[in-house]
């Protein structure tokens, strides 16, 4: 319940800040969106600019995600290559160690001290 209340407050504050800063910026910087021969009213203009901003953020997120995924895939491939190269060069030692451990596993050592 508390999380939803905080989320609702955060959304309302974000809307208020976006609206007020957008209105102030369009008023201060004299930004006007024009469709055909008429100017769009400030609220609609703000909505259009916010929609363009959301699309740009989504495109940026997709690009960043694809770059991070490409870097992750590259690192995974490098790690896999190093593991395979390492195992291919030391597999006889690992095999000998496994055979020795397997051979000595069942034997118990009895020390006789008198």
N, C-alpha and C positions, 0 to 999 in steps of 0.2 A: 504494500500500500504506500509506504513511504517512498519507494523507488518511483512509482507512477506519479506521485505528487511532485517529486523533484524533476522528473522528466517533463511533466506538463509545464512547470515553472520555467525550465530551461527553454522549451519550445516557445513559450510566450515571450520571454525576454529576447530570444533570438529574433522573433518576428518584429518586436517593438524596435530593437536596435537596427535591424535591416530597414524597416520602414522609415524610421526617423533619419538615419544616416543617408539613405537613398534620397529621401525628399530634400534634405539639406544639401546634398551634393548636387542634385539636379537644379536646385534653386541657386546655389552658390556658383556652380560652374556653368550654369545656363545650358544644361544638357536637355535637349528635346529630341524625342523620337518622332520622325515624320513618316507617315504612310500615305502614299499618293500625294495629294496636295494639302492635307490637313495634318495638324500636329496632334499627337496622341496625348491624352490627359496624363498628369503626373503619376497617378496610381497605376494605370495601365502601362505606362512607360517603365515604371519600376518593376512591374511584374515581368515585362519582356526582358529587361536587363537581368533580373534574377534568374529567369529561365535560361538565358544565354550563359550566365555564370554557372548554373548547375550543370549544363551540358559540358562546359569547359572543364569543370571539376571531374565529371565522370570520365571524360576523355583522358585527363591527366592521371586519374586513378587507374584506368585500364593500361595506360602506357607504363606507369610505375610498377603495376603488378606484373606486366609481361617482362619488364626488365629484371625485376626481382626473381621471377620464375626462371628466366634464362640464366641468371647468375647462379641460382640454386642448382639448376640442372647441370651447369658446367662444373660446379664444385663437386657435385655428386659423381659425375663422370670421372673427374680427376682422382677423387678418393677411391673409386672402384678400380681404376687403372693401377693406382699405387698398391692397393691390396692384392690384386691379381698378380702384379709384377713381383711383389714381395713373396707371395705364396709360391709362385712358380720357381723362384730362386732358392727358397729354403724348404721346399716340401720334403726332401729326403731327411733333413734333420728333424722336422716335425713328425714324420712317420716313424723314425727310429725312437724318438721320445715316447710316442704313443705305444709302440710295441714294448718298450722297456717297462713303462708304467703298467701295461696290461699284464705282462709276465710276472711282475713283482707284486701285483695287487693281491693275489690270493695267499701269498705266503705270510705266515706270522713268524715273528722273530722271537725266539725264546733265549733269554740270557740265563745262564746257570751260574749263580754266584753262591759259594759256600763259605 
